Amino acid sequence: MLGIALLVFREVLEAALIVTVVAAATRGVPHRRVFIGGGIALGVLGASVVALCMGFIEGSLGGIGQEVFEACVLLTAVVMIGWHVTWMSGHGKEMVKEMQRVTDSVKAGSSSVAVLLVVVALAVMREGSEIVLFLFGMAAGGAGKLGFIGGVPIGLACGVGLGFALYFGLLRIPIRYFFTATNWMLVVLASGLAASAAGYLLQANLLPAWGNQLWNTSWLLSDGSIVGQAVHILTGYVARPAGMQLVFWIVTFVALVTGMRLVSMRMAAKRCCAKPPSHSAVSTGATRTA
C-alpha cells in the first residue's frame, strides 16, 4: 500500500503543482475556475484515452513513441505558458488596478486563461496516464486490492493537499507584487518543462547529450526525494543534468524574459501615447493661440 501511495502522490504532485501555479497566476481573471476545472476534466479524459492507446504510442516510431509523445506534451505546455507570461507582462498593471478597485478584472484576461486551460489539461493528462499505466503494472505484478483501496486515496489526498498549501501561500503575496511573482514562477516552470522535454528526446536518442553529466548534486538534493521531486517540477532541477537539458532551460528562460520585456516596453509606449494632454499644457496652448 505504501508503494502505491507514494507512486500516486508523486504523479498527482506533479500535476497539482502545475495547476496550482496556473490558478495563482490567473487570480482575479473572470471565469478562471470554469477554465481550470474544464482543463482538469479534459486532462482526466485525455489520460484515460492515452492509457488505452499507450501500447500503440509506445510501439510507434520504432519504439520511441512514448518519449516523443512526452516531449511533445511538455513543449506544447511551454508554448502555452510562454504566450501567457508575455500577455501578462503587458496587461498585469491594468489587472492590478482593477483588482484594487474591487471591480471586474480586465475582460481580455479570460482569453489568457483559455490558453492556460490547455496547460492544465496537458499536465493532468500526462500524469494521469502515467498513474493508470503504473497501477496496471503493479496489478500485473501481484499488488493486492487492499493496497489499491488504501494507497490510491492516500496518495491523491497528499498530492492535492500539498498543491493547496502552495496555492494559499502564493495568495499571501501583496497584490502589487503578485503578478510579477507568479509570472517569474511560470517562466522558471516553463524552462524546467523544456529541460524535461530535452531529457525525453535524449532517451529517444534524437538529440546529442553535449555532456551526459555536467555535475552531480545528489549529495545535496536527490532526484528521488519528495523535496527533489517538487523542486524538479517547479524549476526543472536535475541532480545530474546533460548539457542539452541545460541548453533547453537557458534558451527557454532567455526567450521568455526577452519576450516579456519587449511586450512590456511596447505596452508602456502605447500607454504614454494614449495619455490625454495635461491641463497646464492645454491652458498654455490656448494662451498661445490667443
N, C-alpha and C positions, 0 to 999 in steps of 0.2 A: 504493500500500500504506500509506503514512504517513497519508493522509487517512482511510482505513478504520480503521486502528489508533486514531487519535485519536477518531473517532466512537464506536467501540465502547468505548474507555476511558472517555470522558465519561459514556456511559449506564450502563456497569457500575459506575462510581464512585458514581453517584447511588444505585443500589440497594445497593451494598456498604456505603456509609457508614450508611445507614439500618439495614441488617441488623446492622452492627457495634454500633451504639448499643443496639439491641434486645437483642442477645446479651449485651453487657456489663451492661445493666440487669437482666437476669434471672439473673445469676450466682448459683449455688447453689440455684436452684429445680429441683425434681425434673422429669425428662423434658424439660428445655428443648431439648436437642439434637433430640429427636424432633419437637417442635412447630416449631422453627425450620427444620429440614430439610423437614418437611411443608409449611411455608409457602413455602419456596423452590420445591419441586416443584409446588405448586399455582400459584405465580406463573408458572412456565415454561409450564405447561399453559394457564393463562389468557392469557398473552402470545400463544401460538400461535392461540388462538381469536379474540382481539381483532384480531390481524393479518389473519386471514382475513375478519373481519367489518368491518374498518375502512372499507371502501368504503361500506357501509350506514350505519355510525355517522357518518361524515363528511357523508353526504348527507342525514341526518335532521335534523329541527328547523331546516329552512331553511338548511342548510349550516353550522350552528354545532355540529353534533353532537359533533365531536372535542373542542372547547373545553369543552362542557358535561360530556362524559364525563371528561376530565382533572380538571376541578374537582370532580366527584362523588367520584372516586377519592381525591383529596387530602383532601377534607373528611371522608370516611369514615375515613381514616387518622388525622386529627386527633382524631376522636371516640374511636377505639380507644386512642390514646396517652393522651388525657385520662383515660379510665377507669383505665388502668394507673397513672399517676402519682398519682391520688387514692387508689387502693387501696394503693400502696406507701407513701404518706405515713402511713398508719395501721398498716402491718404491717412496715415496714422495720426497726424496732428488734428485733422478735422474730426476724426473719431473721438479723440481725447476731449476736444471742446464740446462735442455733442453729449458725451457721457457725463461731463462735469455739469452740464446744464440739465441733466436728468431728463433728456428728451430722447426721441428715437435716434438711433445711430445712423451713420451715413448709409443711405439706401443701397448704394453701389456695393457695400460690403458683402451683401448676400451673394454676389457673383464670385467673390473670392472664396467664400465658404463652400460654394458649389464645386469649386476646383479641389478644395481640400477634402470634400466627400470622397473623391477618388483615392486620396492618400489613406484615409481611414479604411475604405473598403479593401484596398490592396494589403494594408497591414493585417487586418483581420483575416482576409483570405489566405495570405501566406502562412501565418502562424496557425490558423485553424486547420488548414490542410495537413500541416506537419503533425499537429496533435492527433488527428484521425489516423494518419499513417503509423505514427509511433505506437498508438494504442492497439491498432490491428496487429502490429508486430509483437507487442507484448502478449496479446491474447494468443497469438500463434505459438509464442514461446512458453505458454503454460500459466500465465498470470491468472489468478482466480477472480471470480466475480466480486468477492468481498473487497479485494484490492481496488477494483474499479469503482465500486459503490462508495467507498470511503475516500480514495485518493483523488478522484476527479473533482468532487466538490471542494475539497480542502485546497487543492492547487488553484482552482478557479477563484475561490474566495480570497486567497492570499495575494494572487496577482492583481485582481481588481482592487483590493483594498490598498495595496501599495500605490497603484495608479491614482486613486482618490486622494491619498495623502499628499502626493506630489502636486495634484491639481489645487487643493486648498492652500498648499504652501505658496504656489505661484500667485494665487489671488491676494495674498498679503502684500504683494509688491505695490507701492503707491501708483496710482493711475497714470501720473505724468511720466513714469518710467516704464510702465507696464508693456506697451507695445514694442519699445526698443529692446527690452529684456527678452521678450518672447520671440521677437524677430531674430535676435542673435542665437537663441536656443535652436530655432528652426534651421538657421544657416549651418550650425555645427551638426545638427541631426542629419541634414541632407548630405553634408560632407562625409559623415560616417556611413550613411547608406550607400553612397557612391563607392567608398572603400570596400564595403562588404560585397558590392556587386563585382568589383575587381577581383575579390577573393574567389567568388564562384567561377568567374571566367578563367582564373588561373587554375582552378581544379579541373576545368574542362580543357586545359592546355590551349586556350585560344589567345592568350596574352603571354608575353615574356615576363618573367618574375622580376628582373632587374635587381636581383639580390633576394635570396629566399628568406633571409633573416637579418634585417638591419640591426636589430638589438633584441635583447631578451630581458623583459621586466617582470617575468613570472614571480620572481622572489618578492617583488613589491606588490603586485596585484595580479592574481592568477585569472586567466580567462574563465576557468571553471567555477570560480566563486560567485556567490549571488551578487556581491558588490561589483565584481568584474563584469558580470553579465549586464548589470544595469548601466555601468559606465560605457560598455561596448554599444549598447542600444542607443544611448543618448549622444555619444561622441564618436563612435567607430573605433574605440580603443581595442588594440590587439597587442598582446604581450610580445609576440614575435612576428612583426609585420614584414611583408615583402615590399620591395621597392616600388612596384607598380601600385600597390594599395596606398602608399604614401603619396604617390603622384596623383592618383584619383582624388584623394582627400584635399590636397593643396589646390589643385586646379578647380575643383568644385567650390571650395571656400573663396578663392580669389575671384572667380567668375560671379558668384552671388553677391559678394561685397561690392565689387565694381558695379554690377547692375543696380544694386540698391542706391549707391551714391549718385549714379547718373540720373536715375529716376527722381531721386530727392532733389537734385540740383535743378532738373527741368521743371518740377512742380513748384519749387521756390521761385524760379524765374517767372512762371505763369502767374503766381500769386502777386508778385511785385507789379507785373504789367496790369493786372486786373484791379489794383487798388485805386479808388477814386482820388482825385486831387484833393489835397488838404484845404481847409477853409481859408488859411492865410494865403495859399497860392492862388486860390480863386479871387480873393479880395485884391491881391496885388495885380492880377491880370485885369481885373475890372478897372482899377485906378489908371493903369497904363492906357487902357482903351479910351477912358475919358479924356 
